[in-house]
Amino acid sequence: MKNIISILLGFILVSCSSAELVNNWKNPDIDSFAPGKILIIGMTSNDEARQKFEEKLKQKYLSRGTEAVASYELFEESFMSFRRTEEDLISLEDSLIKDGFDSVLLTKVAGVEDRTAFFNKFDKDTNYGFKYDYYNNQEIYFNSNYYDEYKVYHVETSLYCICKGEERTLIWKGYIDIIDPNSIKETVKDYVNLVVFVLEEQNLIQKNE
């Protein structure tokens, strides 16, 4: 019964959201994972979006009893002002482990796609002819707004283990499309809710009762 409820909740969550789960991968060697202290990083040049995203996800972890820190709180402003070397990032990982972090959740926009949709009067009744189809789609000739152009952002979120004394490894990766975002606040809410839902289903974050 719980599985059925989870599926239904997931369907409602996705269908009402601008964020859509395309695919996700979980390390087959890991059944469950409970972060003790996690760093949340949103890789974007949009400071407002980064801060809202990191803070929203941070609060989700805190509400579940997991210590969480947003990168905007931890990194100095100069950290992203120039390219970092592999040695810099190795040093950063070592510093994080020393400070008690055991995981990092990294989110980035992997690509942006322009799409075009058109208004189509779809009829389930297939028993109609050419004249019906032509008649109902003549706006293609006369209406410049017949086609709707919008953007789809392909976003990836990855959960990494940086556990002390253990191999640093990828635990989970989610591929999510953000469709035609209009509001940073609503988009962040939709995205974070979807990520948390999937992590709960994969036993990678504590569920809120």
QUIGISUL-V226366 format. One record per residue. PSI is psi in radians with two decimals (none if undefined). Layout:
psi->PSI
psi->PSI
//
This chain:
psi->-0.71
psi->-0.67
psi->-0.70
psi->-0.76
psi->-0.73
psi->-0.74
psi->-0.78
psi->-0.75
psi->-0.69
psi->-0.70
psi->-0.76
psi->-0.76
psi->-0.84
psi->-0.73
psi->-0.42
psi->0.23
psi->2.70
psi->-0.14
psi->2.30
psi->2.17
psi->2.12
psi->-0.79
psi->2.82
psi->2.67
psi->2.38
psi->2.37
psi->2.08
psi->-0.28
psi->-0.07
psi->2.05
psi->-0.80
psi->2.79
psi->2.28
psi->1.76
psi->2.48
psi->-0.74
psi->2.10
psi->2.45
psi->2.27
psi->2.14
psi->2.19
psi->1.97
psi->1.73
psi->2.60
psi->-0.13
psi->1.76
psi->-0.65
psi->-0.82
psi->-0.72
psi->-0.85
psi->-0.73
psi->-0.76
psi->-0.90
psi->-0.71
psi->-0.72
psi->-0.79
psi->-0.63
psi->-0.79
psi->-0.59
psi->-0.73
psi->-0.76
psi->-0.67
psi->-0.25
psi->0.17
psi->0.22
psi->2.28
psi->2.24
psi->2.49
psi->2.34
psi->2.54
psi->-0.51
psi->-0.36
psi->-0.53
psi->-0.77
psi->2.43
psi->2.73
psi->-0.51
psi->-0.17
psi->-0.70
psi->0.20
psi->-0.21
psi->2.84
psi->2.44
psi->2.48
psi->2.90
psi->-0.64
psi->-0.68
psi->-0.76
psi->-0.55
psi->-0.75
psi->-0.68
psi->-0.79
psi->-0.80
psi->-0.71
psi->-0.69
psi->-0.77
psi->-0.72
psi->-0.56
psi->0.12
psi->0.04
psi->2.46
psi->0.00
psi->2.72
psi->2.34
psi->2.00
psi->2.24
psi->2.35
psi->2.69
psi->2.05
psi->-0.33
psi->2.81
psi->2.35
psi->2.29
psi->2.28
psi->2.72
psi->2.23
psi->2.74
psi->2.66
psi->2.11
psi->2.13
psi->1.59
psi->2.30
psi->2.19
psi->-0.38
psi->1.96
psi->0.02
psi->1.09
psi->2.82
psi->-2.94
psi->-0.76
psi->-0.59
psi->-0.81
psi->-0.80
psi->-0.80
psi->-0.73
psi->-0.04
psi->0.36
psi->-0.28
psi->-0.32
psi->-0.63
psi->-0.61
psi->-0.27
psi->1.95
psi->-0.32
psi->0.16
psi->-0.62
psi->2.43
psi->2.02
psi->2.38
psi->2.91
psi->2.56
psi->2.16
psi->2.15
psi->1.96
psi->2.48
psi->2.35
psi->2.24
psi->2.40
psi->2.10
psi->2.50
psi->2.26
psi->0.70
psi->2.37
psi->2.29
psi->0.01
psi->2.82
psi->2.34
psi->2.09
psi->2.78
psi->2.21
psi->-0.77
psi->2.55
psi->2.32
psi->2.38
psi->2.03
psi->2.36
psi->2.31
psi->2.06
psi->2.06
psi->1.05
psi->2.42
psi->-0.48
psi->2.21
psi->-0.77
psi->-0.87
psi->-0.67
psi->-0.77
psi->-0.77
psi->-0.84
psi->-0.79
psi->-0.83
psi->-0.76
psi->-0.70
psi->-0.79
psi->-0.81
psi->-0.73
psi->-0.81
psi->-0.72
psi->-0.65
psi->-0.79
psi->-0.47
psi->0.13
psi->0.71
psi->0.06
psi->2.54
psi->2.38
psi->2.45
psi->2.29
psi->none
//
